[in-house]
Amino acid sequence: MVQITMQVPEELANKIQPIQNWLPAILELSLVGYKTLATETATEVIQLFAANPSPQEVLDYHVSERAQDRLRRLLALNAAGLLGEEEQRELDELNKIEHTIIKLKAQLARQLQTGA
C-alpha cells in the first residue's frame, strides 16, 4: 500500500476525518466513470461509506433491490446478445463497482478473522 500526503482545505479535512478508513474505497468508486446509470449504484455505496459504517456493516451491505434488478436485466440482455453500447458501458461500470466491493469485503473479512 502506498501512503499519499495531500493538502486540503480545513473544511474538507473536517468532513474527511470521520470517514478516513473508507477513503480508498470512496476514491476507487469515484473513478468508475459516472457516465451511465451505474452512477446511482456508485452513489448508494459512497453514501454507505460516508456514514462511517463498522466493518461488519460493510460486510453485511448489499446494494438496493432496484440496483440488483437493473444488474439482472443487463446480464439477461447481455446473455441474449441484445446489449446496446450504452448498456454495455453501464454493465462494465457495475462490474467495476462490484469488484471494488468484493475486494473490500475480502480485506475486511481477513482483518476480522485475524483481529488486525
TIZA-250032 format. One record per atom (N, C-alpha, C, CB): x, y, z; residue number from 1; residue in one letter. Coordinates in steps of 0.2 Angstrom, whole numbers, plus 2048, in hexadecimal, padded with zeros to 3 digits. Glycine has a CB too. Layout:
<atoms>
+-----+-----+-----+-----+----+
:   X :   Y :   Z :   i : aa :
+-----+-----+-----+-----+----+
:   X :   Y :   Z : NUM :  a :
...
+-----+-----+-----+-----+----+
</atoms>
This chain:
<atoms>
+-----+-----+-----+-----+----+
:   X :   Y :   Z :   i : aa :
+-----+-----+-----+-----+----+
: 804 : 7FA : 800 :   1 :  m :
: 800 : 800 : 800 :   1 :  m :
: 805 : 806 : 800 :   1 :  m :
: 7FB : 800 : 806 :   1 :  m :
: 802 : 80B : 7FC :   2 :  v :
: 806 : 811 : 7FC :   2 :  v :
: 803 : 817 : 800 :   2 :  v :
: 807 : 814 : 7F4 :   2 :  v :
: 807 : 81B : 804 :   3 :  q :
: 804 : 820 : 808 :   3 :  q :
: 805 : 826 : 804 :   3 :  q :
: 807 : 821 : 80F :   3 :  q :
: 7FF : 82A : 803 :   4 :  i :
: 7FF : 831 : 800 :   4 :  i :
: 7FE : 836 : 805 :   4 :  i :
: 7FA : 831 : 7FA :   4 :  i :
: 801 : 83C : 804 :   5 :  t :
: 800 : 841 : 809 :   5 :  t :
: 7FE : 847 : 804 :   5 :  t :
: 807 : 844 : 80D :   5 :  t :
: 7F8 : 84A : 806 :   6 :  m :
: 7F6 : 850 : 802 :   6 :  m :
: 7F3 : 855 : 806 :   6 :  m :
: 7F0 : 84D : 7FD :   6 :  m :
: 7F3 : 85B : 803 :   7 :  q :
: 7F0 : 861 : 807 :   7 :  q :
: 7E9 : 862 : 805 :   7 :  q :
: 7F4 : 867 : 806 :   7 :  q :
: 7E4 : 863 : 809 :   8 :  v :
: 7DD : 864 : 808 :   8 :  v :
: 7DB : 86A : 80C :   8 :  v :
: 7D9 : 85E : 808 :   8 :  v :
: 7D6 : 86D : 80A :   9 :  p :
: 7D3 : 873 : 80E :   9 :  p :
: 7D1 : 870 : 815 :   9 :  p :
: 7CD : 876 : 80B :   9 :  p :
: 7D1 : 874 : 81A :  10 :  e :
: 7CF : 871 : 821 :  10 :  e :
: 7C8 : 86F : 821 :  10 :  e :
: 7D0 : 877 : 826 :  10 :  e :
: 7C4 : 872 : 81E :  11 :  e :
: 7BD : 870 : 81E :  11 :  e :
: 7BC : 869 : 81B :  11 :  e :
: 7B8 : 875 : 81A :  11 :  e :
: 7C0 : 868 : 815 :  12 :  l :
: 7C0 : 861 : 812 :  12 :  l :
: 7C3 : 85C : 817 :  12 :  l :
: 7C3 : 861 : 80B :  12 :  l :
: 7C8 : 85E : 81A :  13 :  a :
: 7CC : 859 : 81F :  13 :  a :
: 7C7 : 857 : 825 :  13 :  a :
: 7D2 : 85D : 822 :  13 :  a :
: 7C3 : 85C : 827 :  14 :  n :
: 7BE : 85A : 82C :  14 :  n :
: 7B9 : 855 : 82A :  14 :  n :
: 7BB : 861 : 82F :  14 :  n :
: 7B7 : 856 : 823 :  15 :  k :
: 7B2 : 851 : 821 :  15 :  k :
: 7B5 : 84A : 820 :  15 :  k :
: 7AF : 853 : 81A :  15 :  k :
: 7BC : 84A : 81E :  16 :  i :
: 7BF : 844 : 81C :  16 :  i :
: 7C1 : 840 : 822 :  16 :  i :
: 7C6 : 845 : 818 :  16 :  i :
: 7C3 : 843 : 828 :  17 :  q :
: 7C6 : 840 : 82E :  17 :  q :
: 7C2 : 83A : 830 :  17 :  q :
: 7C6 : 846 : 833 :  17 :  q :
: 7BB : 83B : 831 :  18 :  p :
: 7B7 : 835 : 834 :  18 :  p :
: 7B7 : 82F : 82F :  18 :  p :
: 7B0 : 838 : 835 :  18 :  p :
: 7B8 : 830 : 829 :  19 :  i :
: 7B7 : 82B : 824 :  19 :  i :
: 7BE : 829 : 821 :  19 :  i :
: 7B2 : 82C : 81E :  19 :  i :
: 7C4 : 82B : 824 :  20 :  q :
: 7CA : 82A : 821 :  20 :  q :
: 7CC : 822 : 820 :  20 :  q :
: 7CF : 82C : 826 :  20 :  q :
: 7C9 : 81E : 824 :  21 :  n :
: 7CA : 816 : 822 :  21 :  n :
: 7C7 : 814 : 81C :  21 :  n :
: 7C8 : 812 : 828 :  21 :  n :
: 7C2 : 818 : 819 :  22 :  w :
: 7BF : 816 : 813 :  22 :  w :
: 7C1 : 819 : 80D :  22 :  w :
: 7B7 : 816 : 814 :  22 :  w :
: 7C5 : 81E : 80E :  23 :  l :
: 7C7 : 822 : 808 :  23 :  l :
: 7CA : 81E : 802 :  23 :  l :
: 7CD : 827 : 80A :  23 :  l :
: 7CE : 819 : 803 :  24 :  p :
: 7D0 : 816 : 7FD :  24 :  p :
: 7CA : 813 : 7F9 :  24 :  p :
: 7D5 : 810 : 7FF :  24 :  p :
: 7C5 : 810 : 7FC :  25 :  a :
: 7C0 : 80D : 7F9 :  25 :  a :
: 7BC : 813 : 7F6 :  25 :  a :
: 7BB : 809 : 7FE :  25 :  a :
: 7BB : 818 : 7F9 :  26 :  i :
: 7B7 : 81E : 7F6 :  26 :  i :
: 7BA : 821 : 7F0 :  26 :  i :
: 7B6 : 824 : 7FC :  26 :  i :
: 7C1 : 822 : 7F1 :  27 :  l :
: 7C5 : 824 : 7EB :  27 :  l :
: 7C4 : 81F : 7E5 :  27 :  l :
: 7CC : 825 : 7ED :  27 :  l :
: 7C5 : 819 : 7E6 :  28 :  e :
: 7C5 : 814 : 7E1 :  28 :  e :
: 7BE : 814 : 7DD :  28 :  e :
: 7C6 : 80D : 7E3 :  28 :  e :
: 7B8 : 814 : 7E1 :  29 :  l :
: 7B2 : 815 : 7DF :  29 :  l :
: 7B1 : 81B : 7DB :  29 :  l :
: 7AC : 814 : 7E4 :  29 :  l :
: 7B4 : 820 : 7DD :  30 :  s :
: 7B3 : 827 : 7DA :  30 :  s :
: 7B6 : 827 : 7D3 :  30 :  s :
: 7B6 : 82C : 7DE :  30 :  s :
: 7BB : 822 : 7D2 :  31 :  l :
: 7BE : 822 : 7CB :  31 :  l :
: 7BB : 81D : 7C6 :  31 :  l :
: 7C6 : 820 : 7CC :  31 :  l :
: 7B5 : 81A : 7C8 :  32 :  v :
: 7B2 : 816 : 7C4 :  32 :  v :
: 7B1 : 819 : 7BD :  32 :  v :
: 7AC : 813 : 7C7 :  32 :  v :
: 7AE : 81F : 7BD :  33 :  g :
: 7AD : 822 : 7B7 :  33 :  g :
: 7A7 : 827 : 7B7 :  33 :  g :
: 7AC : 81D : 7B1 :  33 :  g :
: 7A2 : 824 : 7BA :  34 :  y :
: 79C : 828 : 7BB :  34 :  y :
: 799 : 82B : 7B4 :  34 :  y :
: 79D : 82E : 7BF :  34 :  y :
: 799 : 826 : 7AF :  35 :  k :
: 796 : 828 : 7A9 :  35 :  k :
: 790 : 825 : 7A7 :  35 :  k :
: 79C : 827 : 7A3 :  35 :  k :
: 78E : 821 : 7AC :  36 :  t :
: 788 : 81D : 7AA :  36 :  t :
: 783 : 81D : 7B0 :  36 :  t :
: 789 : 815 : 7A8 :  36 :  t :
: 77E : 819 : 7B0 :  37 :  l :
: 779 : 818 : 7B6 :  37 :  l :
: 77D : 815 : 7BC :  37 :  l :
: 773 : 814 : 7B4 :  37 :  l :
: 783 : 812 : 7BB :  38 :  a :
: 786 : 80F : 7C0 :  38 :  a :
: 788 : 814 : 7C5 :  38 :  a :
: 78D : 80B : 7BD :  38 :  a :
: 788 : 81A : 7C4 :  39 :  t :
: 789 : 820 : 7C8 :  39 :  t :
: 785 : 81F : 7CF :  39 :  t :
: 788 : 826 : 7C5 :  39 :  t :
: 77E : 81D : 7CE :  40 :  e :
: 77A : 81C : 7D3 :  40 :  e :
: 77C : 817 : 7D8 :  40 :  e :
: 773 : 81A : 7D1 :  40 :  e :
: 77F : 811 : 7D5 :  41 :  t :
: 782 : 80C : 7DA :  41 :  t :
: 788 : 80E : 7DD :  41 :  t :
: 783 : 806 : 7D6 :  41 :  t :
: 78C : 812 : 7DA :  42 :  a :
: 792 : 814 : 7DD :  42 :  a :
: 791 : 819 : 7E2 :  42 :  a :
: 797 : 817 : 7D8 :  42 :  a :
: 78C : 81D : 7E1 :  43 :  t :
: 78A : 822 : 7E6 :  43 :  t :
: 787 : 81F : 7EC :  43 :  t :
: 784 : 827 : 7E3 :  43 :  t :
: 783 : 819 : 7EB :  44 :  e :
: 780 : 815 : 7F1 :  44 :  e :
: 786 : 813 : 7F5 :  44 :  e :
: 77C : 80F : 7EF :  44 :  e :
: 78B : 810 : 7F2 :  45 :  v :
: 791 : 80D : 7F6 :  45 :  v :
: 795 : 813 : 7FA :  45 :  v :
: 796 : 809 : 7F1 :  45 :  v :
: 796 : 818 : 7F6 :  46 :  i :
: 79A : 81E : 7F9 :  46 :  i :
: 796 : 821 : 7FF :  46 :  i :
: 79B : 824 : 7F4 :  46 :  i :
: 78F : 821 : 7FF :  47 :  q :
: 78B : 823 : 804 :  47 :  q :
: 78C : 81F : 80A :  47 :  q :
: 784 : 824 : 802 :  47 :  q :
: 78D : 818 : 809 :  48 :  l :
: 78E : 814 : 80E :  48 :  l :
: 795 : 816 : 812 :  48 :  l :
: 78F : 80C : 80C :  48 :  l :
: 79A : 817 : 80E :  49 :  f :
: 7A1 : 818 : 811 :  49 :  f :
: 7A1 : 81F : 815 :  49 :  f :
: 7A6 : 818 : 80C :  49 :  f :
: 79D : 824 : 812 :  50 :  a :
: 79C : 82A : 815 :  50 :  a :
: 799 : 82A : 81C :  50 :  a :
: 798 : 82F : 810 :  50 :  a :
: 795 : 825 : 81D :  51 :  a :
: 792 : 824 : 824 :  51 :  a :
: 797 : 821 : 829 :  51 :  a :
: 78C : 820 : 823 :  51 :  a :
: 79D : 820 : 827 :  52 :  n :
: 7A2 : 81C : 82B :  52 :  n :
: 7A0 : 816 : 82E :  52 :  n :
: 7A5 : 821 : 830 :  52 :  n :
: 79E : 811 : 82A :  53 :  p :
: 79C : 80B : 82C :  53 :  p :
: 7A1 : 807 : 830 :  53 :  p :
: 799 : 807 : 827 :  53 :  p :
: 79F : 802 : 834 :  54 :  s :
: 7A4 : 7FD : 837 :  54 :  s :
: 7A6 : 7F8 : 832 :  54 :  s :
: 7A0 : 7FA : 83D :  54 :  s :
: 7AB : 7F5 : 833 :  55 :  p :
: 7AD : 7F0 : 82E :  55 :  p :
: 7A8 : 7EA : 82D :  55 :  p :
: 7B4 : 7EC : 830 :  55 :  p :
: 7A4 : 7E8 : 832 :  56 :  q :
: 79F : 7E3 : 832 :  56 :  q :
: 799 : 7E6 : 82D :  56 :  q :
: 79C : 7E1 : 838 :  56 :  q :
: 798 : 7ED : 82E :  57 :  e :
: 792 : 7F0 : 82A :  57 :  e :
: 794 : 7F0 : 823 :  57 :  e :
: 791 : 7F7 : 82C :  57 :  e :
: 79A : 7F1 : 821 :  58 :  v :
: 79D : 7F0 : 81A :  58 :  v :
: 79C : 7E9 : 818 :  58 :  v :
: 7A4 : 7F3 : 819 :  58 :  v :
: 79E : 7E4 : 81C :  59 :  l :
: 79E : 7DD : 81A :  59 :  l :
: 796 : 7DB : 819 :  59 :  l :
: 7A1 : 7D9 : 81F :  59 :  l :
: 792 : 7DE : 81C :  60 :  d :
: 78B : 7DC : 81C :  60 :  d :
: 787 : 7E0 : 816 :  60 :  d :
: 787 : 7DD : 822 :  60 :  d :
: 78B : 7E5 : 813 :  61 :  y :
: 787 : 7EA : 80E :  61 :  y :
: 786 : 7E6 : 808 :  61 :  y :
: 78C : 7F0 : 80D :  61 :  y :
: 780 : 7E8 : 805 :  62 :  h :
: 77E : 7E6 : 7FE :  62 :  h :
: 77B : 7EC : 7FB :  62 :  h :
: 779 : 7E0 : 7FE :  62 :  h :
: 77C : 7ED : 7F5 :  63 :  v :
: 779 : 7F3 : 7F1 :  63 :  v :
: 772 : 7F2 : 7F1 :  63 :  v :
: 77C : 7F3 : 7EA :  63 :  v :
: 76E : 7F7 : 7F0 :  64 :  s :
: 767 : 7F7 : 7F0 :  64 :  s :
: 764 : 7F2 : 7EB :  64 :  s :
: 764 : 7FE : 7EE :  64 :  s :
: 75E : 7F0 : 7EC :  65 :  e :
: 75A : 7EB : 7E8 :  65 :  e :
: 75A : 7EE : 7E1 :  65 :  e :
: 753 : 7EA : 7EB :  65 :  e :
: 759 : 7F5 : 7E1 :  66 :  r :
: 758 : 7F8 : 7DA :  66 :  r :
: 75F : 7F7 : 7D6 :  66 :  r :
: 757 : 800 : 7DB :  66 :  r :
: 765 : 7F8 : 7D9 :  67 :  a :
: 76B : 7F7 : 7D6 :  67 :  a :
: 76C : 7F0 : 7D4 :  67 :  a :
: 771 : 7FA : 7DB :  67 :  a :
: 76A : 7EB : 7D8 :  68 :  q :
: 76B : 7E4 : 7D7 :  68 :  q :
: 766 : 7E3 : 7D1 :  68 :  q :
: 769 : 7E0 : 7DD :  68 :  q :
: 760 : 7E5 : 7D1 :  69 :  d :
: 75C : 7E4 : 7CB :  69 :  d :
: 75F : 7E6 : 7C4 :  69 :  d :
: 755 : 7E7 : 7CC :  69 :  d :
: 762 : 7EC : 7C5 :  70 :  r :
: 765 : 7EF : 7BF :  70 :  r :
: 76B : 7EB : 7BC :  70 :  r :
: 767 : 7F6 : 7C0 :  70 :  r :
: 76F : 7E9 : 7C1 :  71 :  l :
: 774 : 7E4 : 7BF :  71 :  l :
: 772 : 7DE : 7BC :  71 :  l :
: 779 : 7E3 : 7C5 :  71 :  l :
: 76D : 7DB : 7BF :  72 :  r :
: 76A : 7D4 : 7BC :  72 :  r :
: 767 : 7D6 : 7B5 :  72 :  r :
: 764 : 7D2 : 7C1 :  72 :  r :
: 764 : 7DB : 7B4 :  73 :  r :
: 762 : 7DD : 7AD :  73 :  r :
: 767 : 7DD : 7A8 :  73 :  r :
: 75D : 7E3 : 7AD :  73 :  r :
: 76D : 7E1 : 7AA :  74 :  l :
: 772 : 7E2 : 7A6 :  74 :  l :
: 776 : 7DB : 7A4 :  74 :  l :
: 777 : 7E7 : 7A9 :  74 :  l :
: 776 : 7D7 : 7A9 :  75 :  l :
: 779 : 7D0 : 7A8 :  75 :  l :
: 775 : 7CC : 7A4 :  75 :  l :
: 77A : 7CD : 7AF :  75 :  l :
: 76E : 7CD : 7A4 :  76 :  a :
: 76A : 7C9 : 7A0 :  76 :  a :
: 76A : 7CB : 799 :  76 :  a :
: 763 : 7C9 : 7A2 :  76 :  a :
: 76B : 7D2 : 798 :  77 :  l :
: 76B : 7D5 : 791 :  77 :  l :
: 772 : 7D2 : 78E :  77 :  l :
: 76B : 7DC : 791 :  77 :  l :
: 777 : 7D3 : 792 :  78 :  n :
: 77E : 7D1 : 790 :  78 :  n :
: 77E : 7C9 : 78E :  78 :  n :
: 783 : 7D2 : 796 :  78 :  n :
: 77B : 7C5 : 792 :  79 :  a :
: 77B : 7BE : 790 :  79 :  a :
: 777 : 7BD : 78A :  79 :  a :
: 777 : 7BA : 796 :  79 :  a :
: 772 : 7C1 : 789 :  80 :  a :
: 76E : 7C0 : 782 :  80 :  a :
: 771 : 7C3 : 77C :  80 :  a :
: 767 : 7C3 : 784 :  80 :  a :
: 777 : 7C7 : 77E :  81 :  g :
: 77A : 7CA : 778 :  81 :  g :
: 776 : 7D1 : 776 :  81 :  g :
: 77B : 7C6 : 772 :  81 :  g :
: 772 : 7D4 : 77B :  82 :  l :
: 76E : 7D9 : 779 :  82 :  l :
: 771 : 7E0 : 77C :  82 :  l :
: 767 : 7D8 : 77B :  82 :  l :
: 777 : 7E0 : 77F :  83 :  l :
: 779 : 7E5 : 783 :  83 :  l :
: 77C : 7EB : 77E :  83 :  l :
: 77F : 7E3 : 787 :  83 :  l :
: 779 : 7F1 : 77F :  84 :  g :
: 77B : 7F7 : 77B :  84 :  g :
: 782 : 7F9 : 77D :  84 :  g :
: 776 : 7FC : 77B :  84 :  g :
: 785 : 7FE : 77A :  85 :  e :
: 78B : 801 : 77C :  85 :  e :
: 78B : 804 : 783 :  85 :  e :
: 78E : 806 : 776 :  85 :  e :
: 786 : 808 : 784 :  86 :  e :
: 785 : 80C : 78A :  86 :  e :
: 784 : 807 : 790 :  86 :  e :
: 77F : 811 : 78A :  86 :  e :
: 780 : 802 : 78E :  87 :  e :
: 77F : 7FD : 794 :  87 :  e :
: 785 : 7F9 : 795 :  87 :  e :
: 779 : 7F8 : 791 :  87 :  e :
: 789 : 7F8 : 790 :  88 :  q :
: 78F : 7F4 : 791 :  88 :  q :
: 794 : 7F8 : 796 :  88 :  q :
: 793 : 7F3 : 78A :  88 :  q :
: 794 : 7FF : 795 :  89 :  r :
: 798 : 803 : 799 :  89 :  r :
: 796 : 803 : 7A0 :  89 :  r :
: 798 : 80A : 796 :  89 :  r :
: 78F : 803 : 7A1 :  90 :  e :
: 78C : 803 : 7A7 :  90 :  e :
: 78E : 7FC : 7AB :  90 :  e :
: 784 : 804 : 7A7 :  90 :  e :
: 78D : 7F7 : 7A7 :  91 :  l :
: 78F : 7F0 : 7AA :  91 :  l :
: 796 : 7F0 : 7AC :  91 :  l :
: 78D : 7EA : 7A5 :  91 :  l :
: 79B : 7F3 : 7A8 :  92 :  d :
: 7A2 : 7F3 : 7AA :  92 :  d :
: 7A3 : 7F7 : 7B0 :  92 :  d :
: 7A6 : 7F6 : 7A4 :  92 :  d :
: 7A0 : 7FC : 7B1 :  93 :  e :
: 7A1 : 801 : 7B7 :  93 :  e :
: 79E : 7FD : 7BD :  93 :  e :
: 79D : 807 : 7B6 :  93 :  e :
: 798 : 7FA : 7BC :  94 :  l :
: 795 : 7F6 : 7C2 :  94 :  l :
: 79A : 7F0 : 7C4 :  94 :  l :
: 78E : 7F3 : 7C0 :  94 :  l :
: 79D : 7ED : 7BF :  95 :  n :
: 7A2 : 7E8 : 7C0 :  95 :  n :
: 7A8 : 7EB : 7C4 :  95 :  n :
: 7A5 : 7E4 : 7BA :  95 :  n :
: 7AA : 7F1 : 7C3 :  96 :  k :
: 7B0 : 7F4 : 7C6 :  96 :  k :
: 7AE : 7F5 : 7CD :  96 :  k :
: 7B2 : 7FA : 7C3 :  96 :  k :
: 7A8 : 7F8 : 7CE :  97 :  i :
: 7A5 : 7F9 : 7D5 :  97 :  i :
: 7A5 : 7F3 : 7D9 :  97 :  i :
: 79E : 7FD : 7D5 :  97 :  i :
: 7A2 : 7EE : 7D6 :  98 :  e :
: 7A1 : 7E7 : 7DA :  98 :  e :
: 7A8 : 7E5 : 7DB :  98 :  e :
: 79E : 7E2 : 7D5 :  98 :  e :
: 7AD : 7E5 : 7D7 :  99 :  h :
: 7B4 : 7E3 : 7D8 :  99 :  h :
: 7B7 : 7E7 : 7DE :  99 :  h :
: 7B8 : 7E4 : 7D2 :  99 :  h :
: 7B6 : 7ED : 7DE : 100 :  t :
: 7B8 : 7F1 : 7E4 : 100 :  t :
: 7B5 : 7EF : 7EA : 100 :  t :
: 7B7 : 7F9 : 7E3 : 100 :  t :
: 7AF : 7EE : 7EB : 101 :  i :
: 7AC : 7EC : 7F1 : 101 :  i :
: 7AE : 7E5 : 7F3 : 101 :  i :
: 7A4 : 7EC : 7F0 : 101 :  i :
: 7AF : 7E0 : 7EE : 102 :  i :
: 7B1 : 7D9 : 7F0 : 102 :  i :
: 7B8 : 7DA : 7F3 : 102 :  i :
: 7B1 : 7D5 : 7EA : 102 :  i :
: 7BD : 7DE : 7F0 : 103 :  k :
: 7C3 : 7DE : 7F2 : 103 :  k :
: 7C3 : 7E1 : 7F9 : 103 :  k :
: 7C8 : 7E3 : 7EE : 103 :  k :
: 7BF : 7E6 : 7FB : 104 :  l :
: 7BF : 7E9 : 801 : 104 :  l :
: 7BC : 7E4 : 806 : 104 :  l :
: 7BB : 7F0 : 801 : 104 :  l :
: 7B7 : 7E1 : 804 : 105 :  k :
: 7B4 : 7DC : 809 : 105 :  k :
: 7B9 : 7D6 : 80B : 105 :  k :
: 7AD : 7D9 : 806 : 105 :  k :
: 7BD : 7D4 : 806 : 106 :  a :
: 7C2 : 7CF : 807 : 106 :  a :
: 7C7 : 7D1 : 80C : 106 :  a :
: 7C5 : 7CD : 801 : 106 :  a :
: 7C9 : 7D8 : 80B : 107 :  q :
: 7CE : 7DB : 80F : 107 :  q :
: 7CB : 7DB : 816 : 107 :  q :
: 7D0 : 7E2 : 80D : 107 :  q :
: 7C5 : 7DE : 817 : 108 :  l :
: 7C2 : 7DE : 81E : 108 :  l :
: 7C1 : 7D8 : 821 : 108 :  l :
: 7BB : 7E2 : 81D : 108 :  l :
: 7BF : 7D3 : 81D : 109 :  a :
: 7BE : 7CC : 820 : 109 :  a :
: 7C5 : 7C9 : 823 : 109 :  a :
: 7BB : 7C7 : 81B : 109 :  a :
: 7CA : 7CA : 81F : 110 :  r :
: 7D1 : 7C8 : 822 : 110 :  r :
: 7D3 : 7CC : 828 : 110 :  r :
: 7D6 : 7C9 : 81C : 110 :  r :
: 7D2 : 7D2 : 828 : 111 :  q :
: 7D3 : 7D6 : 82E : 111 :  q :
: 7CF : 7D4 : 834 : 111 :  q :
: 7D2 : 7DE : 82D : 111 :  q :
: 7C9 : 7D3 : 833 : 112 :  l :
: 7C5 : 7D0 : 839 : 112 :  l :
: 7C7 : 7C9 : 83B : 112 :  l :
: 7BD : 7D0 : 837 : 112 :  l :
: 7C9 : 7C5 : 837 : 113 :  q :
: 7CB : 7BE : 839 : 113 :  q :
: 7D2 : 7BF : 83D : 113 :  q :
: 7CC : 7BA : 833 : 113 :  q :
: 7D6 : 7C3 : 83A : 114 :  t :
: 7DD : 7C3 : 83E : 114 :  t :
: 7DD : 7C8 : 843 : 114 :  t :
: 7E2 : 7C5 : 839 : 114 :  t :
: 7D8 : 7CC : 844 : 115 :  g :
: 7D8 : 7D1 : 849 : 115 :  g :
: 7DC : 7D7 : 848 : 115 :  g :
: 7DA : 7CE : 850 : 115 :  g :
: 7DE : 7D8 : 842 : 116 :  a :
: 7E2 : 7DE : 840 : 116 :  a :
: 7DE : 7E4 : 83F : 116 :  a :
: 7E6 : 7DC : 839 : 116 :  a :
+-----+-----+-----+-----+----+
</atoms>
